[in-house]
């Protein structure tokens, strides 16, 4: 079957393809001016790093113009030193520029996890709203029932009153019916 050796072989092939792809990108970008493409907020860091590398190649006590310094750095350390400086700048530029692009894309295109969280929040808010509405309806119903029972109890008290001999009090019953008729009209 396809065991660990096959997976290891596939992993090595992927890494090799990545390496080839990176090399192609570096070679295609080497002719550009590197200082112009630095991110604005990090430009001073890149330029300071570049100056440090140039100072390493220089001998102490040199006092020449910037063009001569550049030529001297390239000649003093050899072309290899200058190429290393360029490659270093390119690698720094690629790492930071790719990070900024990724973070910008994250804000533009939402991941499935972000979409799921938003959907969850919407559903949660909808449930909370429905729960509040149900609670309000329940309170209104309870209030209506309480008022109904109160009226019913008052009517019962009036209608169930008796005289001293235990007969129903018709005067109170007639008054109650009169009040009821006046309320309806």
Buried (B, 14 or more C-beta within 10 A) or exposed (E): EEEEEEEEEEEEEEEEEEEEEEEEEBEEEEEEEBEEBBEEEBEEEBEEBBEEBBEEBBEEEEEEEEEEBEEBBBEBBEEEBBEBBBEBBBEBBBEBBEEEEEEEEEEEEEEEEEEEEEEEEEEEEEEEEEEEEEEEEEEEEEEEEEEEEEEEEEEEEBEEEEEEEEEEBEEBBEEBEEEEEEEEE
